[in-house]
């Protein structure tokens, strides 16, 4: 099977084998559509066999068989109805995937997209759409009028920013502060802006969920154009991005910062049970409060905290959730009755060794059993069971089954699908930028920052704070013809909430070099301090809304060098 990603929510392929279904499940597919009639060829695996296996994997299945030369408006109506009722993402297949992609393309044209966009997309997926217009002229004319609608081009902008999260909003403000008159668009589909560093505090019963969210309209700078749509692909050779509606937006310079993808479906059974059966995650915007409910109601039993392979955002967050829970149980004299396990896919407690001794002391204080090289693969919430893949020192794997009363899961994380599928990505799928200048390695008018960038720093909002002036400064220098580049040193920070009222404040740059903001006599990040707690609990949240997002770039000094050819 060759999966071809049309966008984040839809993919097509050739005929499936039974084994392919597990692969689709791991890729996150929720609905399978078969567009191939049974018995079209010898030894073809018919729909029922595929459907039985897919249902066992928890997928919805739909059979809409079509013959390519006979596809008509009625088939498109059926496909549209099925697609609208499906859980996303959807995967459709036929003999080669062509019929499935044709049905999807016709549905989009019916819904107003330009046939040209579909014709342009087809060769990327290996399909020949040269006869698309003539073959479906009657249907297109019925839906769109005699000329069809052209792929709508929205306005062009000096700068287009993809994503209005921590990075997108701060970089827009920073650009506006540095120079007047720039015509900037932020492309962001979400109506809510999230302060994710606060999720840990919600999970610890310290913040309310409301403290971590604001309407996007309140943080969006007044002088930018907010386009409330997701980007689905890039046309970097034409300096345009393609939106979900299929319209395109042009740019002189592009900043890419749509964050990363939390791959909940990367763990079998997790999506079905999240938010119930004692299964929670502070990584989910709506579930940090459920973490606190589970922790505050637990009196005895087994609590598990998991950490997937790196990279993840805020690498300390899985253990922060654990320390705050353990501290609560200790203070309430419940810890003798609660066993805590930390299952970590990695081999060390924290990636920068200077912070490990302080954290290890808390592991001992709370009696946590650490299980390294254990990667969560499957979960059965109803029966309170979890399965971990364990790799021994020789690299042999085995599956370990264990029970739990509550489990805090940190999901595996990747670059978003539309980034991974684009020519902007490096081999691992992240936006391929120079780690100092944050400029794309192949497209000189593209920059990236935040969680989606390929830079090997700790993926944190603290890192974004130091990256913003570098990206904005470099763009404005170029616009003004200034021959100087600002450089990012890899700074990231992770405030490890080891107990209520104390934090081990890890601050480090590329290669694990310690980069403390304060002198050690005031705040030594290698030790648990109350001052770091005050920073996290009282100072940083209001600073985030009123300082960080408004481009008040205090205590940031980026290195500079003459621009290299
Ligand atoms: P995000 O802030 O995630 O924003 C991405 C934006 O892009 C979103 O608004 C999204 O809607 C938008 N988007 C997505 N897809 C598209 C698309 N196709 N088109 C257009 N827009 C799109 N950091 C710290 O510094 N300290 C901490 O203590 C800390 N703790 C954390 C604890 C948890 C539990 C979590 C989950 C994160 C934590 N972080 C912490 C990490 C921090 O929140 C992130 O590193 C930071 O938000 C990254 O910013 P970003 O702009 O790259 O991504």
Boltz pocket constraint, residues with backbone or C-beta under 6 A from the ligand:
constraints:
  - pocket:
      binder: B
      contacts: [[A, 162], [A, 163], [A, 164], [A, 165], [A, 166], [A, 167], [A, 168], [A, 187], [A, 188], [A, 189], [A, 190], [A, 192], [A, 194], [A, 195], [A, 196], [A, 197], [A, 198], [A, 199], [A, 200], [A, 229], [A, 230], [A, 231], [A, 232], [A, 257], [A, 258], [A, 259], [A, 260], [A, 282], [A, 283], [A, 313], [A, 314], [A, 317], [A, 416], [A, 418], [A, 449], [A, 450], [A, 451], [A, 452], [A, 459], [A, 460], [A, 461], [A, 462], [A, 463], [A, 464], [A, 493], [A, 494], [A, 495]]
      max_distance: 6.0
